Each structure stands twice: as C-alpha cells, then as structure tokens.
Amino acid sequence: MELKRKIIEVSPEKNSSNTDAFEESKQIQISSIDENTLIDAKSTKTIKKRKVKQITIKSLLKNSDKAILNDINLFFFDCLETNQNYNSSKNEKKNFFNTNEINEKSSYFLNPPFIAVKNFLLSKKNFEDNSQENSLEQDPVIPLDESSPVPVEAKIAKLFVHCMLTNGTGLATLLNHKDNIENIKAGNQVWVFIVPFTLKGEVVEAKVIENHLGYSICDLVSVIEPSNDRITPKCIYFGKCSGCHLQMLSYKDQLDFKKKCVQAAIRSESSKIFNNNIPVNNTISSPSEFAYRTKLTPHFDIFSWLPRDKTPIGFNYVNRREVLDIEECIIATNPVNEGLKTSRKITKLNIANFKKGSTLLIRETNLSKPSTVQLLDNSETKKGFVLNHKDTVEESVNVFKYLTDSPSDLLSLLEHFGDATKTNIPETISYNFVYQANSFFQNNNSILAKLIHYVRCELFMVNQKRVELGYPKIQNLVDAYCGAGLFAIGCNIDFEKVVGIEISKESINNAISNAERNLIKNCSFIQGDALKIFDKIDAKSPSCEYNLINDQTAVIIDPPRKGSNPDFLKQLVEYGPAAIIYVACGVPAQFRDLDYLIQLEAIQTDGSTGSQISKEKKSAVYKIMTIQPFDLFPQTYHVENVVTLIRIN
Ligand SMILES: C[S@@+](CC[C@H](N)C(=O)[O-])C[C@H]1O[C@@H](n2cnc3c(N)ncnc32)[C@H](O)[C@@H]1O
C-alpha cells in the first residue's frame, strides 16, 4: 500500500526577534495509510485516526520525563516568585492562571506559566495512575492548536543557562530572549532547552535533539561564556559518556548541588514537609571522589552492518541509545578497571559468537576467594575482581567500635574519615560481607563507615531524647529491605535484637551467613516482602516470632529507587516504632512516602472519619528530626538521603 505523506507546515514564532532555533518552520510529518489510520512518522507507531494535532501533542508528551517536568515547573514558580510547591499551589492554580484569559488559539505550549501548570497536571495525573492515553484524550483543556511552533531538531541554538536541574543538566532559554525571566513573569512565550554539562549563568551553543512537551533535549556543542564555577573535567570521556554528569563542577559545588536536589524533592513532593521548613543538612562527602565504584556494568550491541571487531563496549552516549567504547572508568576502583580490561579482552575474543548484545558485570572483591577471583599484578591491594554473575564477592566494611556519650563529636569526625592526615579517628571493627556478584550491595565502599555511623548516631540521639522524656530505651532494630544485612550487621552492637527482612532469597541467605561469619548472635533474617515483617514482630499477630515491643524498637527502611508502598507505610505507622530511619537513593519517592506517612498521622490526630486507620487504635505520630544527604555517587547527580523520624506520642 502506498503511503500518502501529509506534511503540515508550522509557521515560525510570530513577532520573534530570534533567528536561531525558530528560523525554519517546523515540519511535522504524518503519513496516512488509509482513511482510518495515521502513522506518526517519527515514532512509526500506528495510531487510530484522531486529529493530527493530538498526535503532535502525544509525540511531545510521550517521552517527557517526570523529573524534568517537575524541575521546569519549580523554575517557573521561582521566576513567578511563588515560593510554592505543587501541593500547596494546586488549589490556587485555577485563579492564578486564569483559564478564561487563554485565547483559544494562543500557543499554549509555549506559554511557560501554562506549560508549568499543564505539565504539572499531566505529569501528576498521567504518571501516577498510568492512564496517560485516556486522560489525554478526555482532557478538555488541551488546546488543539496545530500552529504551535517547536524548535527545529538538529538546529544549533545559542542559549543562556538559568539553573541546574536535579538530573545535573542545565535549564536554558534562547539567548536573544535575555529578558526571559521578565517574559515568563508576563506570561509570554518561552521555550525551555535542557542541556547537559552546563552551569548556571553560562552562554552555550546546543543542538536540539528531541522535542518534548514544553522543552527540548539538547546536546552541548560549545560553552561560549563559561561560569566561574566551571573546572576542567578529569575524564577523557566526560561530555560524551552518560555515566557522569558533574565533573565540570568542583567537589564542594557537587555537594551543594546535591543538598539543593534534596530541597527540590521536598518542594515537589511534600507540602507538609516543605511548609515546616525543616532544614536539610550539608551533604556528607565521599572520602573517595574518584576511584570509588566497586561495580561496573558496561554493555555492547551487535549490529549486522557493523564489523564485529569494531563493536564498542562501554556506556551509552549522553542523549543516545548508542554505546561509547570505554577503556577506563575513572570513578571505578583500580581492581574494577583491571576487571574492565580483562572483561573487554575476553568479550572481544568471543565477539563472533554473540548473536545479540549483552551487559558485562565487573565487581571488586577481597582476595580470599582465589578460585573465582582474578588476581591483580599489584597483590598488595589485597583486592581483585570477579566477572561472573554467580561469583561470590567479599567486601569488608569498617564501623566505629564505640558510640561515645556524645556521638555528635564522632559525627563531626566523619568529615575527616579516610583523610590520612587526621590521626584521631576512633578504633574500628571490620565486618566481612559476602554476596553474589549480581545481587544488591552499595557500590561505594569508601563512604559506608560514615553512613552506618551516622545511622547509629541518629538512633543513639533519638534514644537519649526518649529516655530523658521517660520513654523506654530502644533495644531492638528492624532492617527492612535489608539486602545482605548491611545496616542490621553494621548497627548490631547497639541493640539486643535485630531482625532484617528482604525479598531476594540469595540476599537473605547472604545476610544469614554474613551474621554467622562475623560471629554475630543477635541478628535474625526473614525472606519475604517487607510488609511481612509486622506479622513477625508484632505480638498482636498470630504468626509473631520475635515479639519486638514497638516502643523499644527502631525501624530502618532502605527500599529500591521507586520507594516503599502505602501498604507497608500504613502498617509501619500501625505498628508504631519509636523511631524510623528512611535511607533512600530515590529521593523524590522518599519524600512522597514521607508525605504519606505524615498524612496518616494527620488523619489519626484529628480523629476524622474516613481515615485508613481505625480511630480506636492509638496510632503513632512522627516528626522529622533530621534530613541528611550523603554523596554515595560522586561526579553523578545521584544522591542518597537519610531522614530520621521520631515518634512523638
Ligand atoms: C536499596 S537496596 C538496600 C539493601 C541494603 N539495605 C543495603 O544497603 O545493602 C533495596 C533492597 O530491597 C530489596 N527489596 C525490593 N523490594 C522488596 C520488597 N518488596 N520487600 C523486601 N525487600 C525488597 C531489594 O532486593 C534490595 O536488596
């Protein structure tokens, strides 16, 4: 069947003085197969016949990233000087952005206040209930305006960078709209460009790669006016590889950036926490800024058109699903880089046998398992690497032996931990962890002593406070989502009983044998969904095995990036431990969960009807004590965040 191609010409921005990105008119190509079916030429996805303009909006929305939309919204809110977060501004939106004032034909998607609000509505509604298709179709306020000009892909534009987003990219607007902020305030048309490796205040050239709803993803072409904060990156692949995002920033600035990311997540996810002005502490640094990663997972693809011996092995190029050949990764430890060399050599020798691409695994390990471990030339390091998914990895984690009466003193020492010039570092115990190469274990060993010590100090201080107020001492610890037992074992000396729960059979077996190998007697581990923990520890449950009195128990939760779930959180509050430590690598999800936890509390305290928790139950009420970011992933935008909650009733 012959495709009839229909090209819709979209006129350039009217009255625009800009000649860069909007210089050419945008062509949106729609190929019509027959009367009832249309193909979006770009995605080649068959879509039942609808109005062409809907397809345009759809293709812009399709890959829009929720985190980027959140960040853009915060930027617009800042420009509009509304110190609001989403939740608190939700009710005011209708008035604030008076929909009656919208001219039906106006370029809705180029009007930042409306993009901000629209993105917010779309992102919340569509990303949360996964009904993007339906809600989009039913949404009566989406303007079906085919004349919305979007930047021309592959064009190079001169941009001004206003701020950094939480994914480490810069948010920019066209340079010749220098008065952009004023434009935004006036509700005028401004399109946003997202450019990696750029800093606030910089003037850059960037190539438009892909258009989304309200923003374009770009490649950085050159920095025309660099920021004073820009430093020379150490890695030869930086700027092309998608693995690192921040090497152009000093380490101190990276730590500041991560604190701001935590603040942004609070603002986006929880009006209750945001409105309470709870301070976020300065990010605790990683002792190793480079050479810290104990695990790498490079990959390769096989293409029929590419000679096998030219197959690149490494990580994706930034903004592309295409592999960049990487011979060395300077954020990985030396043993892991030795492993990378070996793994690349083995793969290249066998490349003819691969029918499709694959992901390699390289993990650092101690040398006490010589049968599987590849020895390094420099055996002084007592480290090696493993390359097979089922190999056993052995890792030592140091924790401080004592918690003194003033753990805050010890806490301040943490800043110098790992600094060879400081001598007053307290005595440490070395715990030995064994786990399978493909299962979860933290990837930056250099910071684990600080992380575990911080958690212990927090629990010590909560305890002190509670004892002062006449509450019983915390004697038990629950480690939910415990993996191979890192927190359970790392914190065990401060508790009488410790119980860990973890869904992975392999990890829980590792946790059990890790307690044994370290001669620890007070730790037990359960395999199963984290939710099951309450049946096992709450005396009220018929299947209770451990009888941990809630008033004498603290719970650590360290779920995967997507966070915990309402069922778990609801039962957590029903159980009502004396303290909760929430460790997270997914900070927005963490504050979403915390907002929910605190919401439960609000429902319970006012005793209103319709609450998820029965009124008769005396449920727990929690207060956030501290918010502490850690830099487990230097040179990248990722941040680990630890929040301490204390029960206040
Ligand atoms: C971020 S890791 C933390 C592991 C451990 N706390 C550590 O630091 O090594 C999250 C862990 O949660 C586990 N997990 C995922 N979903 C779970 C669930 N529904 N119930 C229990 N554990 C789960 C994963 O297998 C993983 O080991």
The ligand as an SDF file (V2000), in Angstrom:
LIG
                    3D

 27 29  0  0  0  0  0  0  0  0999 V2000
   18.4540   -0.1730   48.0780 C   0  0  0  0  0  0  0  0  0  0  0  0
   18.6020   -1.8710   48.4320 S   0  0  0  0  0  0  0  0  0  0  0  0
   19.0900   -1.7900   50.1080 C   0  0  0  0  0  0  0  0  0  0  0  0
   19.7610   -3.0150   50.6530 C   0  0  0  0  0  0  0  0  0  0  0  0
   20.5030   -2.8410   51.9480 C   0  0  0  0  0  0  0  0  0  0  0  0
   19.8030   -2.0250   52.8840 N   0  0  0  0  0  0  0  0  0  0  0  0
   21.9040   -2.2950   51.7050 C   0  0  0  0  0  0  0  0  0  0  0  0
   22.1320   -1.1090   51.9720 O   0  0  0  0  0  0  0  0  0  0  0  0
   22.7660   -3.0500   51.2570 O   0  0  0  0  0  0  0  0  0  0  0  0
   16.9440   -2.3790   48.4440 C   0  0  0  0  0  0  0  0  0  0  0  0
   16.7460   -3.8440   48.7320 C   0  0  0  0  0  0  0  0  0  0  0  0
   15.3290   -4.0610   48.8320 O   0  0  0  0  0  0  0  0  0  0  0  0
   15.0470   -5.3420   48.3050 C   0  0  0  0  0  0  0  0  0  0  0  0
   13.5980   -5.3460   48.0060 N   0  0  0  0  0  0  0  0  0  0  0  0
   12.9710   -4.8770   46.9110 C   0  0  0  0  0  0  0  0  0  0  0  0
   11.6440   -4.9820   47.0440 N   0  0  0  0  0  0  0  0  0  0  0  0
   11.4030   -5.5230   48.2540 C   0  0  0  0  0  0  0  0  0  0  0  0
   10.2270   -5.8580   48.9670 C   0  0  0  0  0  0  0  0  0  0  0  0
    9.0260   -5.6730   48.4380 N   0  0  0  0  0  0  0  0  0  0  0  0
   10.3510   -6.3870   50.1950 N   0  0  0  0  0  0  0  0  0  0  0  0
   11.5860   -6.5870   50.7300 C   0  0  0  0  0  0  0  0  0  0  0  0
   12.7350   -6.2890   50.1030 N   0  0  0  0  0  0  0  0  0  0  0  0
   12.6510   -5.7550   48.8730 C   0  0  0  0  0  0  0  0  0  0  0  0
   15.9840   -5.4830   47.1410 C   0  0  0  0  0  0  0  0  0  0  0  0
   16.1890   -6.8450   46.8180 O   0  0  0  0  0  0  0  0  0  0  0  0
   17.2570   -4.8120   47.6860 C   0  0  0  0  0  0  0  0  0  0  0  0
   18.1000   -5.7350   48.3000 O   0  0  0  0  0  0  0  0  0  0  0  0
  1  2  1  0
  2  3  1  0
  2 10  1  0
  3  4  1  0
  4  5  1  0
  5  6  1  0
  5  7  1  0
  7  8  2  0
  7  9  1  0
 10 11  1  0
 11 12  1  0
 11 26  1  0
 12 13  1  0
 13 14  1  0
 13 24  1  0
 14 15  1  0
 14 23  1  0
 15 16  2  0
 16 17  1  0
 17 18  1  0
 17 23  2  0
 18 19  1  0
 18 20  2  0
 20 21  1  0
 21 22  2  0
 22 23  1  0
 24 25  1  0
 24 26  1  0
 26 27  1  0
M  CHG  2   2   1   9  -1
M  END
$$$$
